[in-house]
Amino acid sequence: MDPEVKRYLAELVATAGDVLGDDLVGAYAAGSVALGAYQPGRSDVDVALLCARALADGRKRELVARLRHEVLPCPARGLELVVYHREVARSGTPEPGFEVELNTGAGMPSRVTWSGDERPASDGRFWYGLDRSILHSRGLTLAGPPAGEAFADMTPADLRRLLVDALTWWLALPTPPGDEPAAGAEDAVLGACRALVRCRDGIWLPKVAAGRRVIGWGHPASGLIERAIAARHGGPPPGGRTARAFQQGARDGIRAML
């Protein structure tokens, strides 16, 4: 693990313990840190905390105040923190279900959402079930029981529905006219690859590794995927129109499995 991220995570867990005391029953890294794909300057730090009981508003606010970037500086682009009741984590629900969510960092807009019910559908309610699925299979345990025990996976049908929702959300984002290189198109393509791999092979991979696996299938869009991988290392991103067509094909393929 990146040494700055390792130090930061230790401080974050200690701070959360100060605020939550015995109610903190687990802490886990998700996302690129857990998947071994962290890129300094590009990646976020994704953390899930588990609590023993529902959090009162005062404790939520104290936790957010203590973990904000301005108080505990995040060495990555930003921190994406989600706190769950442990029973929600064990339930396998596709619903957001969180106690509080904090996005904070030098490279991302600050945002706090005080409960899963407050998450607007327009911002995507699919992230959380997918993140918990990744935590179940690949989560990095920082404190508490192993991630595979603390988090349950969803049913295959619920997982596919959320992946369809995720791809539909991506497809609704604005892109430049024509097919000139579009910022973020590489993540759109590789995210679709990750969804395809999860559905076909039953495993969660980092985006680049998922792209390489789809290329290995002999996919007809292998050239597009190669360009998306190269863009993660400084090359030009794919064109927006081409990326959207690839996403739509991935979504339609997963939808056909429902």
Protein Blocks (a to p, Z undefined) as FASTA:
>chain_A
ZZklmmmmmmmmmmmmmmnmmmlgbdcdehjllnopacehkaccddddddfbdcdfklmm
mmmmmmgmklmccfbfbdcdddddfklmmnopabfkiabdcdddjkbccdddfbfklpcf
klopklmmmmmmmmmmmpccfbdcdfklmpccddfklmmmmmmmmmmmmmmpccdehjbd
cehklmmmmmmmmmmmmmmnopacdfklmmmmmmmnopaklmmmmmmmmmmnopacddfk
lmmmmmmmmmmmmmmmZZ
